[in-house]
Amino acid sequence: MCKKRIETALKVEGVNTAVWDVKSKILTVSYDSAKINTESIQQKVAAAGHDTQKIIAKQENYSKLPSCCQYDRNSINKK
């Protein structure tokens, strides 16, 4: 469910491909930097409810995630 949500959030102009690796929890994105930047990409992921390295998703978006997609945000955000 997380994989589909994250990848779907990045079906936007400028993003060529977005692949979420479930095991490694790494998102690989190919994009056109003339159309979109990394901050915008991270904002799209956060809007879908998932924290990124630089942007923390709003609690209201995170709370909408199914329980299987929720994680310990405190340990992630301390890094």
C-alpha positions, 0 to 999 in steps of 0.5 A, a space after each residue: 500500500 505504501 509503495 503504491 501511494 508514494 509512487 502515485 503521489 509522484 505521477 506529476 509533470 517533471 517526474 519520469 519515474 518514481 520507484 519505492 523499494 519496500 525492503 530498503 525503504 529508498 525512493 529512487 526518482 528520475 526527474 526533469 530538473 527544469 520542471 520540478 526540483 527535489 523540494 517539490 518532490 519531497 513536498 508531494 511525498 509528505 502531502 501523501 502522509 510520508 516523512 522525507 529527509 527534509 519534510 515532515 508530513 502534516 500529522 493530519 496526512 500521516 494519521 490517514 495512512 493505514 496502520 500498516 504504513 505508519 511507523 515510529 516517527 519519533 525515531 525517524 525524525 531524530 536522525 
